[in-house]
Structure formats: C-alpha cells, structure tokens
Amino acid sequence: MQDSSELSITLSKHEIRHKIFTIRNSQVMIDNDLAALFNVSVKRMNEQVKRNINRFPKSFRFQLTNKEKKRTGRKLRPAR
C-alpha cells in the first residue's frame, strides 16, 4: 500500500496543456484544475493558500477578471 506522501499522479502532456492558460503574460492553471490535480477540494486548496500566504508569491495567485474568465472558454465557479 502506498503511503499518502507518495501519491503518484499520471497525466498526459495533452491533458496538462489543455489546463494551462496564458493570462497577463503568465502561464497559469485555474484553481479547479489545480485542486483536481492534487485531489483536494477547491475550498481546501484556497484555505491552505490563505493559511500559508507567505509561501505563495502574488504572481502565483490572482483573481481573474470576468473578461479573462470568458477567454478561458470554460465555465468557472467561484471558490467557496
């Protein structure tokens, strides 16, 4: 049995490429996709970022404008 610290995630390059967007001249992933990648809820992931805010530079975390959300071509739910 695998220990939880040794979680293995396998994604194809194709799957990853379709989850990366260029926004504000930065390559980003949407919180929903990051949470799914790490097998946690969006709420839990955002709680951890808030709890450990000094570990995440501002360039790592930002909120999209409505225009940017539309450009991703996806229906995005607000984090709860």
Secondary structure, DSSP 8 states (H G I E B T S, - for coil): ---GGG------HHHHHTTEEEETTEEEE-HHHHHHHTTS-HHHHHHHHHHTGGGS-GGG-----HHHHHHTTS------
